[in-house]
Amino acid sequence: MKILGIDTSTPIGSVAVIDSDNLVAEHTLNIVQAHSSRLMPAIDTVLKWSDITADNLDGCAVGIGPGSFTGIRIGVATIKSLCYALDKPIVGVSTLEAVAYNLRWTNGTICPLLDARRSEIYGAIFQGGTKWQRLSEDLCLSIDAFLNRLDTHAPPNSTINFVGDGLSTYGDAVREKLGEKADFADAIFNVPHGATIARLGSQRLQNGDIDNYWTLVPNYVRVGLY
């Protein structure tokens, strides 16, 4: 199954093509400037590197947030237009899940954190290892409120694995609250890779779980934003 995956919800955008479980090509780019004009050329480049045409894709997956409002809108609108024009299935993937999935083989609790501005973070809680599962919905709240939620999800005295660009701003607060219980992933894992978006999308597509072109919308998490 050939899947195109993209994410533009953070300052580092990523576009990838996978074939079954194999990464065929991936392009990562800084999209802070002129990201709307750079996404389609990046998609075209990755398809050329993959030696396939858009018609040969079995489906597309896109990061729907939370994250940068502008970036998410551009990514979702682009893939919706592409899938509609090609009559291909589309799947929306949580950006937080994609970041957490970078550590999926890590046993224990995994907490992706993204900087939401306004003294808040986007966060979620997952169980890693062989029993990979989501333990919370995507959240937008203060770092203190998020860390307090861990009392009901993380086993006592267990290591909690944190990942995501929110650590650059709130890492000290995490350390102060959790001390040695907190383990920070290497910064290379903070990015929601296009390949991960594609992999998560492929799993849903194989189960027949697809989204609708017309109803798929960005997940801003903050109430009142559409």
Helices and strands as residue ranges (DSSP letters): E 2-7, E 12-19, E 22-30, H 35-50, G 54-56, E 59-63, H 69-86, E 90-93, H 95-101, E 108-117, E 120-123, E 126-128, G 129-131, E 133-134, E 139-141, H 143-149, G 150-152, E 160-163, H 167-178, G 179-181, E 182-184, G 187-190, H 194-206
